[in-house]
Amino acid sequence: MKKKKLISMSLSVGLFSGMVVTSSFAAGNDDSIIHMNKSMGTPEFVSGQLSPPSNESAESIVLSYLENHKKTFKLTDEKANQQFKILSVENDNLGNTVVKFQQMYHGISVWGSTQSAVVSKDGILIALSGSVVADLDRKYLKKKAKKLLNEERAISIAINDLDINPELEKDIQPEMVVYTEGNKATYAYFINLNYLEPAPGNWNYFIDASSGEIVNKYNDMHEVNGTNQIGTGIGVLGDSKPLNTTLSNGSYYLQDNTRGNGIFTYNMNNRTFFPQFFLPGTLWSDSDNVLNNTYDAPAVDAHYFAGVTYDYYKNNFNRNSYDNQGAALKSSVHYSSGYNNAFWNGSQMVYGDGDGSTFAPLSGGIDVVAHELTHAVTDFTSDLVYQNESGALNEAISDIFGTLVEYEAGINPDFEIGEDIYTPGTSGDALRSMSNPAKFGDPDHYSKRYTGTGDNGGVHTNSGIINKQAYLLSEGGSHFGVTVPGIGRKKLGDIYYRMNTVYLTASSTFSQARAAAVQSATDLYGSNSTEVNAVKLSFDAVGIN
């Protein structure tokens, strides 16, 4: 987690604003609202009564709708059930069915093109979110990928580009995908390289299957049996905390068996890896269940704050860990020496101790811990790709819930990010500010957005725009001549959780996020509610239409 970078990582189609039109998109209904993606020329969010009541399955209703609107979505001539693969079908807490699916082209996944649809309990399609890649059959793609490059060669190209000899954490499993950029499309190998040595990385490579050209790359790092016991510990900031531990063979371990499939905290002993084994290290143990030494403090906070974050999602949304299946929460502290970062590596949290000047031990910030674990929630829900606007949404959502967890826990809450562990010798400093992004050099309006290629297309920088919108929605205020009535932190969390888990898709734009927020507020509070009005005004205030 570098300056202004609370690290975690997950391709966006681009930095584009959308437009809204009202149309009779479904037969007999002139109230449906369509948000168009200007770059694609296709809908990125459609809401209203999009289909008549039906007793068919939710997935059949969605596929039938897409089949009937192939020209609107600029699909190929294939049947809709051949152009989309169902990823999941789940019920939400409002009695609706949420169907998530992946765009396909002759049996091959179209990278970054996922969609989400909501079907009411009456069998009516009421919303469809997520752009599809248009006119794939006109992008010079053949029906079958012609593999001129074998997988081993593609892997070699990716590793050679790293210019290091990485100690891989998992086997490389190349996947053939359709990779698109603008009006171009190509068959490419998707290759993930996950490693800790010589420095942590979780790189995604896209290698043209014909030419071997690297068409894109980005770092996607978001950066014991026994009896249950209650211990105590002193955290990084000197405060005392209760700890759920496990007693086994005379030792107390930082293993909490009371939440999901457990919370486990490990010691890396200031190494990047062990000669014998890699992450997570050794399970933290103690002789008397009182962890009050300075060396214990990062482990105390990592363990305790992971539990607080689990409880926030469980108590507010009945979510059982980041995958909603009770996945164990693993954290490793004392990673490397003077390491100024923390990250979610795709399966667990890793915390450095900081150098004492730029950072204190990074697990000492509850908003840092909740930020990173929210990246894990995003990975298992919207799976927002960690580039451009979708990546900035990914970062902002982690900032939002990092802040909401901090407020719910009542631990020095504010709308600053990382203030507890960043530049410990400088008062009032932080990584980012949600209330005033410009305070630390981030944009607070879409007209000020960063449009370069650095920082994965500005994922941390442009998160300031959404952060400001969320702050205004929660607390209220005037910005760029627009006055927003605040609706409070609880409703902000409810709306953003529904956005992230139901409506946002892999390549969501800021415009799509606005539509998703309006729809989420409509679902929760009604179309004519003060909450919906506040959502619209908050996006108006930051220039997102």
ROKEKOL-271545 format. One record per residue: x, y, z of N, C-alpha, C in turn; residue in one letter. Coordinates in steps of 0.02 Angstrom, whole numbers, plus 50000, padded with zeros to 5 digits. Each point is the difference from the previous one (the first is absolute). Last residue first. Example, Ala and Ser with C-alpha at 12.3 -4.5 7.8 and 13.67 -1.06 7.14 Angstrom:
! ROKEKOL-271545
506424988850354500425005950003499615005550037s;500154971449996499555005950000500455006050000a;
//
This chain:
! ROKEKOL-271545
488405057049235499314999949975499784993049979n;501895014650162499884993449969499274999649980i;501245018250125500025000249927499914993449965g;499875007050241500684998249978500044999149925v;497945005950106500495004450032500714998649979a;498144986249932500005006549965500575004350026d;499604980250114500364998949938500015006349957f;498765001050197500714998950018500424998649939s;497645002449978500335006450012500744999050017l;498654980849973500065003749936500385006550010k;499494987650193500494996449959500125003849935v;498295007750140500675001750026500544996649960a;497764994849950500145007049981500715002050023n;499204979150068500145000049928500175007149976v;499314997950223500654996949991500204999849926e;497875007650071500515005150010500694997149989t;497964988249871500255001250068500505005750002s;498644987949821499885007150015500275002050068n;500184977349915500245004349946499925007450014s;500454980850192499475002249956500245005349951g;501304986950170499605005350030499425002549957y;501634981549944499985000150074499485004850028l;500414997649761499834993450028499875000450075d;500835019249893499304998749982499764993450028t;502265005450024499595004050045499264999249985a;501494989349856500054997050067499585003950050s;500185008549781499584994050002500024996750069q;501385018549964499305002149997499544993950005v;502294995849985499845003050064499275002250003a;500864991749797499964994650050499815002750068a;500415015249825499374996449987499914994550052a;502025011650010499445004450018499344996349991r;501914989049928499955000050073499445004650023a;500554999549773499634993950019499924999750076q;501315017349918499305001149980499574994050019s;502334998550031499705004450051499265001349983f;500894977249906500225006949996499705004050057t;500534972049968499555005650014500355006749994s;500604975149957500265005949966499555006150011s;499544978650109500725000449996500265006649971a;497645001850114500294994549962500745001549987t;497735007850173500635001549968500294993849967l;497924998550125499965003549936500675001649966y;499654986950217499464998549954500115003149931v;501515002450193499844992849998499474998249948t;500775022850038500594995849989499834992749991n;498265016350051500345001549937500544994849984m;499004999050211499574997349948500295001449930r;501135009350181500054992750003499574996849946y;499895023350027500624997849967500104992550004y;498115009650107499965001349928500634997449966i;499924998850235499494995649971499975000749924d;501415014650124500264993149998499514995349967g;499295022250035500564999949952500264992949992l;498445003650168499694999549935500525000249944k;500785002950220499674993449995499704999149930k;500985021050062500494994849983499664993249991r;498675023849951500314996350055500424994249976g;498805017849874499544994850022500314995650054i;500245027349889500314993850023499484994950024g;499795019649808499784998550068500294993350022p;500985018749818499804993050010499764999150072v;500495020449798499914998550072499714993150008t;501535014149804499464995250012499974998550075v;501685014249889499345003049993499424995450011g;502324993450028499905002249931499285002449988f;499954990350222500614999049961499855001749927h;498944998550278499965003049934500674999349964s;498704983850201500435005749987499905002649929g;499684975250162499695005949971500515005549988g;500264976450085500025005650047499645006249975e;500074978749872499944998450070499895006250044s;500365002349768499394996150009499894998550074l;502005010749936499435004549995499344996350012l;501974987049993500005004550059499395004649999y;500374986549812499764996050057499985004350064a;500905009849804499284998749991499724996350061q;502315003249993499655006350014499254999149993k;501354981749941500035001250072499635006450020n;500264994949773499484995950031500005000950076i;501695011149884499365002549974499424996250032i;502284993650044499785006050036499335002649978g;501204982149894499554997850053499755005950041s;501675001949828499305001349982499504997250049n;502374996350038499865007249992499265001349988t;500804977650012500005003250066499835007449994h;500094987449801499524996750044499985003150070v;501105005449766499765004450053499524996850049g;501194988949814499485004549975499685004150055g;501774985350054499474996049969499425004349974n;501995010550080499564997550054499414996149972d;500965014049810500314998350063499504997650051g;499515008949777500054992850007500324997850065t;498465023449949500614996749977499984992550012g;498395018250060499864996249939500624996649972t;498725012050238500644998349968499854995549941y;498185018450099500264993150003500684999349965r;498355019050039500705000450021500354993249999k;497665003649950500365004449954500745000550016s;498474988350142500164996249939500395004249950y;500235004450263499485001149950500224996749936h;501385001750194499364999450034499425001249952d;502854991550001499435003849971499374998950040p;502504999250114499554995849960499425004249972d;501885006550158500155000149929499564995749955g;499855004650245500594996049986500114998949925f;498245013850076500475001050055500644996249989k;498004998049864500525004649976500535001450054a;498014986850047500534996449963500575004649977p;498135001050191500355005049960500574996749962n;498484986850126499645006350006500305005449956s;501014978450016499364999549966499625006650002m;502734994750006499445002950037499374999249959s;502644987550027499475003149960499475002950046r;502064992550091500114997949931499525003449953l;500775012450228499644993949981500174998349928a;500535018550232500154997349934499604993649988d;500135014250205499505002049950500134997349931g;502105001050162499305000550021499565002249941s;502404986450010499695006049972499265000150017t;501584981950050500275006050032499685006449976g;499464977849913499815000450071500265006250035p;499484992149749500445005150028499855001250074t;498284983749931500415003549950500375005850033y;498384985250111500654996749990500455003649950i;497745006950068500284997350062500714997349990d;498575008849821500285005250042500354997350062e;498764989949798500684998250021500325005050046g;497965009549878500204993149989500724999050021i;497755017250069500694999649974500194992749994e;497935009450096499984998549928500695000749968f;499384992150263499985006049959499984997849927d;500164989350280499715000149932500045006849966p;500964986250210500245006349971499715001049929n;499074980250091500725000750014500265006149962i;497744988150008500105005750045500735001250017g;498734983349855500414997850056500135005750049a;498815004449802499614995350039500384997650062e;501095014449846499485003550038499604995150043y;501654990949858500315004250051499485003650042e;499274988049813500204995450053500325004050057v;499465012149810499394997950035500154995150056l;501785007249858499765005450043499384998050040t;500854985049842500515000950052499785005350049g;498704997049810499854995150053500544999950054f;500295015149818499345001250031499874995150057i;501954997349866500055005850045499345001250037d;500004983349837500394997950058500115005750049s;498915004849799499574995750041500384997550061i;501205012449840499545004150039499554995850045a;501494989049849500355003350055499525004150044e;499104989749808500254994950046500335003250060n;499375013949824499424997950039500214994850052l;501625006249848499885005550048499384998650042a;500484984849828500504999550054499935005550051g;498645000549808499804994350042500494999250058s;500515016549838499445001850044499774994250044e;502424996349915499565005449978499405001050046n;501094977250047500275005049954499465005249987q;499864977150118500415005050034500375004649951y;497504986450003500684999449973500425006050021v;497874988650131500205005949962500734999649978l;498254984350111500654998449970500235005749954d;497914995850144500045003549935500634998449962s;499864985750192499335002549982500045003449931t;501904990650124499504994649999499315002549980f;501885014950021500244994649958499474994549991d;499605017650153499915002149930500224994549953t;500404996750228499284999749987499875001849927v;502195002750071499834992949995499264999049986a;500785021650044500234997849934499844992649989h;499625008650211499465001749954500204998549928t;501594997550171499524994550001499395001449956l;501625017050025500294994349964499514994149999e;499375019450122500085001649928500244993949962h;499904998750234499344999349969500025001749926a;502005003050122499814992950002499334999049964v;500735022150027500444996449954499804992749996v;498935013850154499745001349933500444996749947d;500664998850227499414995849988499715001249931i;502585002250083499445004249976499404995749985g;502144991050071499755004350053499435004649979g;501364984649863499404997050028499705004250056s;502095005749891499405001849963499364996850025l;502305009750123499744993549978499295000749972p;501135022449975500034995550058499774993149975a;501045018649828499454996250028500194997050067f;501425015749895499455000549952499384996550028t;501784998950144499975006949978499435001249952s;500564978450091499965004450058499955007349983g;499974980549850500685001950018500025004750060d;498194979149935500165006949987500715001650022g;498874978250004500075003750062500095007549989d;498564982149837500685001950018500005004050065g;498164981049902500155006650026500755000850013y;497914984449863500715000250019500155007250021v;497714981749947500295006550013500734999450020m;498594982649830500105001850070500285007150005q;499344989449791499774994850046500095001850074s;500545014449813499534995649966499734994550045g;501495017550073500354996749944499554995349960n;499955023750157499614993849994500284996549938w;501395018650160499654998049939499594993650011f;501765022150096499564994650021499614998049939a;502425015650068499434997949960499594994850037n;502405009550028499485005150002499414998149956n;502144987450142499594999649940499415004850005y;502044992750142499855007049983499555000749940g;500724976650008500305004550049499895007249978s;498544975549956500595003549978500265004650056s;497764992550070500244998049934500585004549980y;498494998050208500745000149998500274997249935h;497584991650034500315006450020500764999150002v;497614988149885500704999050019500305006950015s;497384987149981500435006049998500704998050021s;497384989149919500704999050019500395006549992k;497364988950017500365006349990500704999050027l;498064981749899500465002050053500355006549982a;497544993849902500724999149987500425002550059a;497464998049958500394998950062500744999249990g;498295005449834499994992950015500424998550062q;499795021249882499334998450026499914992650013n;502045012749940499694996049947499284998250016d;501345012950154500035003549935499674996149944y;499064995950247500685000949974499975002749929s;497794996450072500444995650038500694999849968n;497775017650013500514997149957500504996250042r;497955014250052499974992750008500494996549953n;499745024150042499784997249936499934992450002f;500635014150193499635004749958499704996849938n;501334987650162499455003350036499585004449955n;501954988949912499514995150024499395003550031k;501855013049929499654997149942499464994950021y;501325009650171499645005349965499614997149941y;501444985750121499385001550036499605005449964d;502154994649918499554994349990499325001650031y;501685015350044499775000649931499524994349983t;501044999550210499545005749997499715000749930v;501704984050031499374997950032499485005549998g;502145004949923499704995249954499334997650028a;501315013550138499665003849948499704995549946f;501314990250175499395003150027499615003649945y;502094990149943499524994950023499345003250021h;501815014049941499794996249940499454995050019a;501025012150176499545004149960499754996249938d;501594989450142499405001550039499495003749956v;502154996149913499594994049999499355001150037a;501615017350002499704999249933499564993849995p;501135003750212499485004949983499724999249929a;501874987950123499344996949994499495004649966d;502225007050056500034995549942499324996749988y;500315013950191499995004049938499984995549939t;498974989850223500655002449978499935003949935n;498254987750126500095007050017500695002649983n;498164978950001500465002249948500115007650009l;499084977050135500035007250009500535002649952v;499514976750037499395003049973499965007450014n;501884983950046499535001750054499365003449978d;501854991749853500024995450057499465001450052s;500015002749720500195003850060499934995450060d;500005001249699499894996750064500265004250058s;499284999949714500255003850057499824996450065w;500474988049762499435002550038500255003250065l;501564999649781499814995750057499435003150038t;500325003949733500475000350055499794995350055g;498815002249785499945006050041500535000950054p;500864996049787499445002450040499544994250020l;502104989049933499835006949983499455002550046f;502074980850041499325000949975499865007449989f;502194991250059499614993850002499315000849969q;501565018250018500304994949957499564993749998p;498815023550042500414995250037500324995249950f;499265026649957499784993049995500474995850042f;500055023050018499545000149943499754993049986t;500725009550249500264996949939499485000849944r;499795006050241500365004949959500364997049940n;498484987350143500665001250029500445004549958n;497624991749978500514998949948500705001650024m;497494992450115500615003850007500484998249944n;497114999350034500644996649994500595004950006y;497124995150048500515005149992500694996850008t;497174994149949500674997650017500525005449987f;497184993250025500455005649986500684998050027i;497614985149921500565001950041500375006249976g;497984989849908500474994550006500655002050033n;497905014450059500094996449938500424993750010g;500125012150212499765003649941500144996049937r;500714993750223499315002150011499695003449939t;502324991250054499554995049972499275002150004n;502635010749997499335001650023499524995149966d;502745002650057499534996349959499315000950031q;502515005250067499545005049971499584996549947l;501064986950217500105001949931499505005249978y;501284988150232499425003649976500155002649929y;500974977750154500135006449967499355003049975s;500194978050108500335004850044500165006749969g;498834982149882500644997450025500395005250039n;498065011449899500184993349976500694998250025s;497895020449994500494996850043500124992949976l;499105024049879499904992850008500574997250042t;498655025949967500584995849988499814992750009t;499045027449981499784993049997500604995749981n;500045024850125500204995849943499714993150006l;499805028350091499894992850013500164996049937p;501215024150062499474996749962499914992950025k;501265026650052499904992950018499404997149963s;501785020849924499374998550032499934992550011d;501835012749886500054999650073499354998450035g;500595001149757499895006650028499985000050076l;500304979649878500515004649976499945006950031v;498854980750144500095001249929500545005149984g;499514981050202500095007149991500165001249927i;498554979050131500595002449966500015007549995g;498734975150113500025007349991500655001849965t;498234976850011500605003250026499955007549993g;498394976350000500005007249992500635002850031i;499264974449885500205004150057499915007449983q;499434972149912499935007349990500165003750065n;501104975849928499415002950032500005007649991t;501114981649823500095001650070499355002950027g;501504994149753499454997650042500125001750073n;500885010849762500214996850066499394997750042v;501185103149051500474999250053499734996650063e;499485000249801499615004550041500385000950067h;500824991949751500074998650071499625005350040m;500404996549752499344998950029500044998450075d;501445012549783500094996750064499334999650036n;500435000449725499905004250059500074995850063y;500075000849701500254997050062499865004950057k;499554994649709499855003550063500334996350057n;500444994149775499505005149984499775003850062v;502204985849903499675001350064499505005749988i;500864982049808500045006850027499645000450067e;500164980949842500414999950061500085007050030g;498684991649799500645003649992500464999550060s;497834988649994500304999349933500695002949997s;498615001250195500114992849986500314998949932a;500245020850179499674998649936500184992949979d;499985007750256500484998749946499624998249937i;499725011550257499594998049943500474999649940f;500205000150293500265001249932499514997549949y;500205007150281499594997149947500305002149932n;501064998150269499945003149933499554996049954w;500805003650253499454995849977499805002549931n;502135002450206499675001849938499454995149983g;502165007750196499344997249985499705002649935p;502634997150024499525004550032499314997649981a;501784986949932500395003950048499605005750032p;498734981950012500715001749992500155001849928e;497814993750066500215004350055500725002449993l;497824991949820500644998450032500145004950057y;498334992149772499925001850070500634997950038n;498935003649738500634998550034499955002750071l;498274993449777500095003250065500654997550032n;498815002049739500484996650043500085004050064i;498484996849755500015003450064500434996050047f;499935001449720500084996050061499985004750060y;498725005049760500605001050041500014994950056a;498715009849755500064994450046500665000750037y;498675021749908500484994849983499934994250048t;498915026149905499934994050041500504994849977a;499235028649975500414994349984499864994250048k;499155023250002499694996349946500394993849980n;500405008950241499715004349949499644995749948g;501164984350127500195006850017499775004549943e;499884972050102499775005549958500275006650026t;500304970950007500205006350031499825005749953y;499344973050052499945005349949500155006550035v;501074976050082499455004750006499965004249936v;501274976650126499865003649938499395004450009m;501804991750192499314999449976499935003949935e;502054988050179499795004649947499284998649978p;501384995450227499494996549960499735004749946q;502134996150198499735004249947499524995949958i;500584996050269500154998049932499675004849950d;500685009350241499544995049974500184998749927k;501335014450133499604997350055499514994749976e;502545008449902499284999949990499634996650058l;502315013849962499824994050037499244999550000e;501575013449809499535000050056499924993150032p;501805014749859499884992950005499534998850059n;500245022049824500234997250064499884992549998i;499275015849829500715001250008500254998150070d;497764999949875500105002150070500725001950014l;499384990749790499845007150005500085002550071d;500274977049953500575003949976499875007550005n;498244985350051500524999850052500605004149979i;498244997749842499785003850059500555000350053a;500374986849807499995007249982499815004250061i;499924976550022500695002549996500025007449984s;497934989049994500235000750069500705002950001i;499124994749790499655005750029500235001350072a;500794980849892500325006049972499675006350028r;499064979350059500665000750031500365006349975e;497924993649903499935002850067500675001350033e;499885000849732499804995250051500025003250069n;499445010649751500485000450055499794994850052l;498735003449809500664999849970500545000050052l;497284995149983500545000350048500674999349963k;497455008549944500554996549967500625000750043k;497245000650053500655003150009500534995849966a;497455001549916500424996050043500685003450005k;498355010849880499584996550048500404995750047k;501095022349904499744993949970499614996250053k;500415027249981500134993950039499724994049962l;499895024649949500504995949967500224994050042y;498195015850049500665002150023500554995349976k;497534998549979500285004849952500705002350019r;498634985250133500084996549936500275004749946d;499485008150219500604995850001500114996449933l;498415018850092500224998249933500634995849998d;499645011550235499565000049941500354997449938a;500124995950278500435002149945499614999249935v;498745005650232500274994449963500455002749945v;499205010550254500065000549927500234993349972s;498585004550232500624997749972500025000449924g;497774996550162500585004350008500614996949967s;497104999650027500564996549969500595004849999l;497324996650119500625003749989500514995449968a;497734993250042499935007050020500645004049991i;498474976549925500685002849997499965007550014l;498254981050088500085005849956500735002250002i;498754982350132500294997949936500065005549950g;499285000950235499464998949952500254997849932d;501465006350179499684993850020499404998349956k;501965014649890499585000550059499684993250016s;502425005449882499324997749982499585000050064v;502505010749897499564998850058499304998449975v;502784999349905499295001449989499614998450063a;502705004649889499584998050057499295002049986s;502624995149868499375003550006499614997450060q;502695001549871499514996450041499385004450008t;502465000149872499315001349981499534995550040s;502495000150002499745006050030499275001549984g;501194983249836500305002550061499685006650024w;498934979249869500215006849980500245003550063v;499924972449945499805005750041500265006549971s;499384977649856500575003150034499775006350036i;498604985849854500264995850054500585003050038g;498915011849819500144993249976500384995950053h;499685021350095500035000349927500244993249975y;498785012650239500424995049966500015001349925m;499375012450261499935000049927500504995149970q;498874998050249500625001849965499874999849925q;498385003150243500214996149943500605003149966f;498044999350226500625002849974500274995549944k;497575005650147500344995649952500635003649975v;498085001250214500555003449966500374994949957v;497415003250119500524995449980500525003849959t;498195008250210500154999649929500524994649986n;499165007750219499584995049968500104999549925g;501245013350166499365003249984499534995349964l;502324995450066499595000550061499345003749988n;501204985049805500215005450043499525000650059d;500824978149839499465004150025500285005750042n;501234986449786499915000450072499415004450017e;501654987649798499305001850009499874999950076v;502295000949812499684998550064499275002249998s;501434998749803500504999150052499694998350068l;499344997249722499755001750067500554998650051i;500345006749738500054994450046499775002350069k;499635008449726500085001650071500014993550041f;499755000249762500415006050008500105002050072q;498624981849925500684998349979500475006050009q;497685001650046500274995150048500684997449980n;498795015249859500255003350060500304995150050a;500084994749737499495000350053500315003150063k;501135007049769499914994150041499445001050051e;500885016949847499394996449981499894993650040d;501315021450109500074996249938499354996349986t;499945023350136500264993350008500074996749932l;499235023150091500494998849947500354993350010k;498115010750124500644998750034500564998449951f;497845004249915500135005550045500684999350034t;499204982449865500215005849960500175005950044k;499124980250100500694999149976500255006049960k;497904993850137500305006649992500724999549976h;498584981050049499535004549967500295006949986n;501254983650119499874997249934499555004849960e;500435004850226500585001449959499904997549928l;498324994850155500035007249990500585001949954y;499834977850070499475001549952500005007549984s;501434992550170500254998049934499495001449945l;499365004150224500545004649980500244998349930v;498414985750097499705006649988500525004949974i;500714978750070499654999649936499685006749982s;501044997850211500515000049946499674999649931e;498624998550192500275006749992500515000349944a;498064981949983500565001350045500285006949986s;497434996949944500634997049979500555001550052e;497685008049996500164994550046500654996549981n;499085026849960500144993549971500144994950056s;499195027949919500064994950052500084993149969p;500845019549844499374998450034500124994950055p;501945017649932499694994049973499344998850036s;501375018850051500314998249936499704993849968l;499585020750180499684993549988500204997849930q;501785015150122499285000849987499674993149996g;502665009149943499564998550056499285001549981s;502814997149910499305000749980499564998150059v;502745005849922499544998850056499305001449974f;501805000549852500404997450055499574999150063e;499615000949709499805001450069500504997350051p;500955007149760499514995050024499805001950071t;501785009849864499385001149963499474995050018g;502395003750080499754993849972499405001249953m;501005018350116500534996849960499754993749965s;498555012350146500155003749939500524996549957k;498144989750165500735000850002500215003249935n;497505002250124500414997649945500745001150014m;497574996450139500635003750003500454997049947h;497215000150040500594997049971500595004750008i;497334994150099500545004949997500634996549976i;497124996149987500664997350012500525005449989s;497585001749967500305002850060500704997250013d;498194994549833500405005849980500325003350060d;498894974949913500245003850058500405006049975n;499024982349860499465002150044500235004150059g;501864985749892499345001049968499485001950052a;502535007050039499634993750003499305001449973a;501425017549997500504994849987499684993150004f;499355025849976499594993950005500444994149982s;501045022850110499794996749939499544994250014s;501765021850090499394996450019499704997249936t;502675006850074499425001149957499414996250028v;502725009250063499374996850022499465001749949v;502904997450003499435004449993499374996150017m;502854999050068499434997349964499465005249989g;502874999850025499375001850031499424997349959s;502634990650021499475002949960499415001850044f;502524988449990499765005650038499465003649961l;500584972849977500275006649988499695005350043g;499914974850006499945001649929500255007149987v;501034985050199499405003649985499995001849927s;501154982550165500055002849936499385004349996l;501424989050400499594995649958499905002949933s;501605003350271499925001449930499464995749967m;501095013250230499674993849981499915000949927s;501115017250200500084995549944499514994250003i;500185026450060499824994350042499924994149952l;501155024349965499854993649968499874994850053k;500815023350027499385000549960499834993549966k;502324998250088499655006350008499415000449951k;500584975450036500435005849993499595006350012k;499784973350053499585005950000500445006150000m;
//
